[in-house]
């Protein structure tokens, strides 16, 4: 048995937190899957270390790529690089990542942006390629900002400035937008991710402010990525029209809309490409194969002492999981994680339909979700007797099954500290 490092929780809404996440997001080494007999051969201390490592592994199942996220990632990756390499001081085409709640929009966009940042830094030796001799501005290729709940344009600008650690006291909206522009330029930012953008409440008094804010952001030499639920229905694109040739949403030159969608003037308008992240479809045979592949990826990383091959992918389990979650990746994750807890707590460490029937998918308590912005998805019909039991984490295993231990597993005192 060897020690391991606990994943370190970080706040991606600051430059330091985002940078830390980019550097460490793939650093956690999961526990090996051991059988009961293999665990019984370990000493009590080693068992506790392994069970802690196993718990951390089951709580941090890796992000699985889906056909939907793969297609969205390809478009976003292309858009970021096209914008970053453009030398002319022209408006960059933006990107909208649209979809329902719990569809993986945020993690998909952040993963693409993190990979872009790593490659961009490597190409330019970790320096801003537009730096001015004699200056020492911190290079920040990507800015990630979560739109505040019940946000307005001014609070959204302040959230961006908070990411940079900039002072914004006493600034009105035009001043806030100018401050954002200064920091984006000074730090060589190539991409700005605005998450949960549909939290912006479009009341009549604020409509012009929202429009002015979006125009101001798109005039910067950075690609604007908007992430939200039902962006077309939110009003953010009010007056915009869909270009049938490019499939871009063209923002109007004024709040009154576009006077003409043809001709050279459209080259100067602000354009957004929209990509959709939805649930797994269930129509064609390839759709079912894609869902099975996704389940197999999850199954390969689950650590349970009685786990067997095909636990999630054979028999009636795939259809059951599809029916319980509607093919929504976030709901699938919630169900499987809670089922793992129940399986360990009961001592029968295997995922079955009968066990999952006892687990309720709870979305009301999801952290950081704003129900009024559509971020909480509707649940498919659930088993009527579902309950979410609590789990005891203090167990030591021998060949006869679980027994209580007097001491809890030796957890790290601080996040990121070595355990084991």
Secondary structure as the mmCIF struct_conf table of DSSP 4:
data_model
#
loop_
_struct_conf.conf_type_id
_struct_conf.id
_struct_conf.beg_label_comp_id
_struct_conf.beg_label_asym_id
_struct_conf.beg_label_seq_id
_struct_conf.end_label_comp_id
_struct_conf.end_label_asym_id
_struct_conf.end_label_seq_id
STRN STRN1 UNK A 4 UNK A 5
HELX_LH_PP_P HELX_LH_PP_P1 UNK A 6 UNK A 9
TURN_TY1_P TURN_TY1_P1 UNK A 12 UNK A 13
BEND BEND1 UNK A 14 UNK A 14
HELX_RH_AL_P HELX_RH_AL_P1 UNK A 15 UNK A 24
TURN_TY1_P TURN_TY1_P2 UNK A 25 UNK A 26
HELX_LH_PP_P HELX_LH_PP_P2 UNK A 30 UNK A 33
HELX_RH_AL_P HELX_RH_AL_P2 UNK A 36 UNK A 40
TURN_TY1_P TURN_TY1_P3 UNK A 41 UNK A 41
BEND BEND2 UNK A 42 UNK A 42
HELX_RH_AL_P HELX_RH_AL_P3 UNK A 44 UNK A 59
BEND BEND3 UNK A 60 UNK A 60
HELX_LH_PP_P HELX_LH_PP_P3 UNK A 61 UNK A 65
HELX_RH_AL_P HELX_RH_AL_P4 UNK A 67 UNK A 85
BEND BEND4 UNK A 88 UNK A 89
HELX_LH_PP_P HELX_LH_PP_P4 UNK A 91 UNK A 93
STRN STRN2 UNK A 94 UNK A 99
TURN_TY1_P TURN_TY1_P4 UNK A 101 UNK A 102
BEND BEND5 UNK A 103 UNK A 104
HELX_RH_AL_P HELX_RH_AL_P5 UNK A 105 UNK A 123
TURN_TY1_P TURN_TY1_P5 UNK A 124 UNK A 126
BEND BEND6 UNK A 127 UNK A 127
TURN_TY1_P TURN_TY1_P6 UNK A 129 UNK A 130
HELX_LH_PP_P HELX_LH_PP_P5 UNK A 131 UNK A 132
TURN_TY1_P TURN_TY1_P7 UNK A 133 UNK A 134
HELX_LH_PP_P HELX_LH_PP_P6 UNK A 137 UNK A 139
BEND BEND7 UNK A 141 UNK A 141
STRN STRN3 UNK A 142 UNK A 146
HELX_LH_PP_P HELX_LH_PP_P7 UNK A 147 UNK A 148
TURN_TY1_P TURN_TY1_P8 UNK A 149 UNK A 150
HELX_RH_AL_P HELX_RH_AL_P6 UNK A 153 UNK A 164
TURN_TY1_P TURN_TY1_P9 UNK A 165 UNK A 165
TURN_TY1_P TURN_TY1_P10 UNK A 169 UNK A 170
HELX_RH_AL_P HELX_RH_AL_P7 UNK A 173 UNK A 186
TURN_TY1_P TURN_TY1_P11 UNK A 187 UNK A 188
STRN STRN4 UNK A 191 UNK A 195
TURN_TY1_P TURN_TY1_P12 UNK A 196 UNK A 196
HELX_RH_3T_P HELX_RH_3T_P1 UNK A 197 UNK A 199
BEND BEND8 UNK A 200 UNK A 200
HELX_RH_3T_P HELX_RH_3T_P2 UNK A 204 UNK A 206
HELX_RH_AL_P HELX_RH_AL_P8 UNK A 207 UNK A 218
TURN_TY1_P TURN_TY1_P13 UNK A 219 UNK A 219
BEND BEND9 UNK A 220 UNK A 222
STRN STRN5 UNK A 223 UNK A 229
BEND BEND10 UNK A 230 UNK A 230
HELX_RH_AL_P HELX_RH_AL_P9 UNK A 231 UNK A 234
TURN_TY1_P TURN_TY1_P14 UNK A 235 UNK A 239
STRN STRN6 UNK A 241 UNK A 242
TURN_TY1_P TURN_TY1_P15 UNK A 244 UNK A 246
STRN STRN7 UNK A 248 UNK A 250
HELX_LH_PP_P HELX_LH_PP_P8 UNK A 251 UNK A 252
BEND BEND11 UNK A 253 UNK A 254
TURN_TY1_P TURN_TY1_P16 UNK A 255 UNK A 256
BEND BEND12 UNK A 259 UNK A 259
BEND BEND13 UNK A 261 UNK A 263
HELX_RH_3T_P HELX_RH_3T_P3 UNK A 264 UNK A 268
BEND BEND14 UNK A 269 UNK A 269
STRN STRN8 UNK A 271 UNK A 277
HELX_LH_PP_P HELX_LH_PP_P9 UNK A 279 UNK A 281
BEND BEND15 UNK A 283 UNK A 284
HELX_RH_AL_P HELX_RH_AL_P10 UNK A 285 UNK A 299
TURN_TY1_P TURN_TY1_P17 UNK A 300 UNK A 301
TURN_TY1_P TURN_TY1_P18 UNK A 305 UNK A 306
TURN_TY1_P TURN_TY1_P19 UNK A 309 UNK A 313
BEND BEND16 UNK A 314 UNK A 314
TURN_TY1_P TURN_TY1_P20 UNK A 315 UNK A 316
HELX_RH_AL_P HELX_RH_AL_P11 UNK A 317 UNK A 325
TURN_TY1_P TURN_TY1_P21 UNK A 326 UNK A 327
HELX_RH_AL_P HELX_RH_AL_P12 UNK A 329 UNK A 346
TURN_TY1_P TURN_TY1_P22 UNK A 347 UNK A 347
BEND BEND17 UNK A 350 UNK A 350
HELX_RH_AL_P HELX_RH_AL_P13 UNK A 353 UNK A 356
TURN_TY1_P TURN_TY1_P23 UNK A 357 UNK A 358
TURN_TY1_P TURN_TY1_P24 UNK A 364 UNK A 365
TURN_TY1_P TURN_TY1_P25 UNK A 367 UNK A 368
HELX_RH_3T_P HELX_RH_3T_P4 UNK A 371 UNK A 373
TURN_TY1_P TURN_TY1_P26 UNK A 374 UNK A 374
BEND BEND18 UNK A 376 UNK A 376
HELX_LH_PP_P HELX_LH_PP_P10 UNK A 377 UNK A 381
TURN_TY1_P TURN_TY1_P27 UNK A 384 UNK A 385
STRN STRN9 UNK A 395 UNK A 398
TURN_TY1_P TURN_TY1_P28 UNK A 399 UNK A 400
STRN STRN10 UNK A 401 UNK A 404
BEND BEND19 UNK A 406 UNK A 407
BEND BEND20 UNK A 413 UNK A 414
TURN_TY1_P TURN_TY1_P29 UNK A 415 UNK A 416
STRN STRN11 UNK A 418 UNK A 419
#
